[in-house]
């Protein structure tokens, strides 16, 4: 799947033939795509977060794309806040948002065509309290809100965390996603995967899995529900963004990894992204600023 170019081509047909509920549920034929073989060679992918055009610059986003082209990962995942649209629906400037979306897509089109890119929505893409209007706006430009994909026998799930953080604006869609997450993770096909990895915009937690709810984490009740489900399904790691800094926590054997921004850092970490190495028996990851990126990824 390559949302940037394929979605531009198929966007009108996609929206014409499917309502919002169907469109976002079309996370697809992942069960048919899971590889039956178990390769022994390791591989790596890149996790990015929060380019947030125009708070983060277009120049910085183009730099992230150029760095990915040089490193040649198997794929890239961008964990939300692609744009810096207003978090309040009443204050959104739709004309400016269209320009932001165009600039993001134009820059992202510079990614090597052999490197798939998987986008996720953040609160600045669909608003702090997403509504059917903001969700549909995102789907038309960037693709599905939640979906799965596979690579080399490994299973990957992308979740739209804004609907978990603040479901009040689109409760029906929020329920559909939660039902889909549970049904998908507990399916027989997913159990056959070698590794199971989840991506979302909001961190599950910042330091402790039972910490109180606040702006930068998920509310305690759905967080606890999801963590128990992830543990039951054998999820190995959850990667997120939103915090504009790096943080690490654990829930049992599950790593909860928060990655800093490619476009606007708010903590001590420099602009950059995370390289995730996937081995047959484990995963390893490290965050790099643009200035410290390796020329080649070794194993």
Secondary structure, DSSP 8 states (H G I E B T S, - for coil): --HHHHHHHHHHHHHHH--HHHHHHTT--HHHHS-SS---S-EEEEEE----BTTB-HHHHHHHHHHHHHHT-SEEEEES--B---SSGGG--HHHHHHHHHHHHHHHTTS-TTSEEEEE--HHHH-SS--HHHHHHHHHHH--SSEEEEETTEEEEE--THHHH-GGGGHHHHHHHHHHHHHHHTSHHHHTSS-EEEE-SSBS-SS-TT----TTB--HHHHHHHHHHHHHHT--EEEE-SSSS-EEEEETTEEEEE---SS---SSS-SEEEEEEE-SS-EEEEEEEGGG--SS---
